[in-house]
Amino acid sequence: MTLKMMTNCKRCSQRIQENGAAYICVEECTYCESCADVLEHTCSTCSGELVRRPQPAMSAHKTANRSGWSAYGMLPY
């Protein structure tokens, strides 16, 4: 089971960047940092605790080689 990375705050609809601070509950309701603070870190839908959403791992494509060449050094990716 994989975590759904929602892109907008459930309360204010503000866009949340992929690597931005976001808070989620056990049902994966997603809130921006300011709304989580206003809600005192309690989900308005399920009353569950809001905790900091984990940061997504960078893909191998992004981390392999930032020079524009593949890990083998011959083919641009």
N, C-alpha and C positions, 0 to 999 in steps of 0.2 A: 504494500500500500504506500503510495507516494503522497507527499504533502502538496496540496493545491496552493500555488503561489498567486493569490489574488492581486490584482493591480490597482484596486481602488478601495478606499476606506468605506466600510459598511455604514458608518454614521454620516460623514460629510461628503462622501464621494470624491474626495481629493485623490489625485493620482499618486500612487506610491511607487517609487523607483525600485527596480529589481534588487538593488543593493541598499535601498533606503531602510530606515528604521520602521518596523511594523510590529504589531502585536496581534496574536491569535489566541483563540480559545480551543478547547478540545474538539469542537465542531468545525474548526477552521474558519470561523468568522474573523475577518481581518480589519484592523483599525490602525489609523495613523497614530503617531506618538502623542499628539496633542489630544485626540479624542480618547485614547486609552487613559491619559491623565485625568481628563474630565470625568470619565466613567469610573475612576479610582481602580483601574485594572480589573474590572468585572464586566463580562460580556452582557450587553443589553438584551440579547436574544435568549441565551441559555443560562445566564448567571454564573457561568464558569469563569475561572481565573484567566486573565489576559497575560500572556508571557511573550517575551521578545521572540519574534520569528527568526529562525536560523537563516544565515546568509547562504545563498545558493553557491555551490562550488563552481569555479570557473571551468568551462569546458576545456578539453584537451586542445581543441582548435585555438582557443584564446591564449592558452599558457604554453603551448609547445615551443613556439619560436616567434617572437614579436618582430623579426626582421622582414617578414613577408615570404619566407621560404619554409618549406615543410621541414620536418625533423630530419629528413634525409639530405637536405641541402641542395636538392636538384630541382624539385618541382614546386612552383608557387602554389600555395593552398588557397 
